[in-house]
Amino acid sequence: MLDRVNSCRDLKMSPAPWRLALARALHRSCANPTLVTFSWPPSAKTDAQPTAPLFFEDFGKTANCSKMVCDRRSAKVQQLQRCPWGEICWYFSETREQFRLAGEIALIAADCADPAQQQARQQMWQQLSDAARGQFAWPHPGQPRRESSVFPEEPPSVQAPLAVFCLLLFQPQSVDFLELRGEPQNRWRYDRNESGQWTEIALNP
């Protein structure tokens, strides 16, 4: 499976310099920030950008690695197997701020051999609502509609994740932050180096 993020090293690192601005924008946003559009691969690498909605869970208090969930049977998993890179783009109309995060994705599935990643997967499963866990017990997504009787009414056990449940760990490698307020506007790019440190540069908007 895709485990290139090495259990997401940033899970225990200090927040990146762009995190405060993003956290502030998320806090001020009136829209639901949990649904984000993800594209594969980043636009800088190719013009082909298949996109899919994903449910953004959190960054954690100190982590720079965001957590999302998906179904093993979905087309998103096939995209990740072809290219473990992606891009999230957020625009917050309330604060007129845009964030583009490009980075690497680790897919943590039921057959992942890393104990720490499996623990993270189980913890995320337990944090989901009954309704969210119940969707992973539905028939194969994207297939012809089945009769209502095959959609379970009772949610799966909170103790053990279903085999189709996957945790996605997205570790940004570069962040483009644009403030649309002001004349001229303000723009910064943050890049993560091999040692895990972030560099910041001001750009022309």
Protein Blocks (a to p, Z undefined) as FASTA:
>chain_A
ZZklnnolmlmgccdfklmmmmmmmmmpmbdfkbccdddddfklpmbdcddddddfbeoj
mbcbdcddddfkbmklmmmmmoccdcdddddfklopacddddddddddfklcbfklmmmm
mmmmmmpcfklmmmmmpccehiacddfklmcfbdcdfkbccfklccdddddfbdcdddfe
djddddddddddfkopacdddddZZ
